Amino acid sequence: MTDMPARRRRPSAPAECQPENDAFDIWLGASLRAAFDKVAAEPIPEDLLLMIEEDRAERERLRRRRRGEG
């Protein structure tokens, strides 16, 4: 069996882009940080933290019940 002619071979995969060197990625990262850093730094509301803890406790109860521990 012969190899495919060069014109029919698939080109090799392009080299991976280095995000820290890509101008678009630098711009995008800076823009997202400018838009959302203040929001991300805000404290989490107490009622949301309470909901998370309640859900965590409920999931643990369900796990124990599935294992036959409770």
SEZAVO-153564 format. One record per residue (C-alpha): x negated, y, z negated; chain; residue in one letter; residue number from 1. Coordinates in steps of 0.5 Angstrom, whole numbers. Each point is the difference from the previous one (the first is absolute). Layout:
! residues N
SITE   east  north     up  kette  rest   nr
SITE      X      Y      Z      A     A  NUM
...
! end
This chain:
! residues 70
SITE   east  north     up  kette  rest   nr
SITE      0      0      0      A     M    1
SITE     -3      7      2      A     T    2
SITE      0      6     -4      A     D    3
SITE      5      6      1      A     M    4
SITE     -2      5      5      A     P    5
SITE     -2      6     -4      A     A    6
SITE      5      4      3      A     R    7
SITE      5     -5     -4      A     R    8
SITE     -3      0     -6      A     R    9
SITE      4      4     -6      A     R   10
SITE     -5      5     -3      A     P   11
SITE     -3     -1     -6      A     S   12
SITE      4      3     -6      A     A   13
SITE     -2      8     -1      A     P   14
SITE     -5      1     -6      A     A   15
SITE      4      2     -7      A     E   16
SITE      1      7     -1      A     C   17
SITE     -3      3     -6      A     Q   18
SITE      5      4     -4      A     P   19
SITE     -5      4     -3      A     E   20
SITE     -3      2      6      A     N   21
SITE      7      1      4      A     D   22
SITE      2      7      1      A     A   23
SITE      7     -1      0      A     F   24
SITE      0     -5     -7      A     D   25
SITE     -4      6     -3      A     I   26
SITE      5      5      2      A     W   27
SITE      6     -5     -2      A     L   28
SITE     -3     -1     -7      A     G   29
SITE     -1      7     -2      A     A   30
SITE      7      2      3      A     S   31
SITE      3     -6     -4      A     L   32
SITE     -4      2     -7      A     R   33
SITE      2      7      1      A     A   34
SITE      7     -1      1      A     A   35
SITE      1     -6     -6      A     F   36
SITE     -5      1     -5      A     D   37
SITE      4      5     -4      A     K   38
SITE      6     -5      0      A     V   39
SITE     -5     -6     -1      A     A   40
SITE     -3      3     -7      A     A   41
SITE      7      2     -3      A     E   42
SITE      2     -5     -6      A     P   43
SITE      5     -5      1      A     I   44
SITE      6      1     -3      A     P   45
SITE      2     -3     -6      A     E   46
SITE      6     -3      3      A     D   47
SITE     -3     -4      5      A     L   48
SITE     -6     -2     -4      A     L   49
SITE      6     -3     -5      A     L   50
SITE      3     -4      7      A     M   51
SITE     -6     -3      1      A     I   52
SITE     -1     -3     -7      A     E   53
SITE      7     -2      0      A     E   54
SITE     -1     -4      7      A     D   55
SITE     -7     -3     -2      A     R   56
SITE      3     -2     -6      A     A   57
SITE      6     -3      4      A     E   58
SITE     -5     -4      5      A     R   59
SITE     -4     -3     -6      A     E   60
SITE      7     -2     -3      A     R   61
SITE      2     -4      7      A     L   62
SITE     -7     -3      0      A     R   63
SITE      0     -3     -7      A     R   64
SITE      7     -2      2      A     R   65
SITE     -2     -4      7      A     R   66
SITE     -6     -3     -4      A     R   67
SITE      5     -2     -5      A     G   68
SITE     -3      4     -6      A     E   69
SITE      6      3     -2      A     G   70
! end
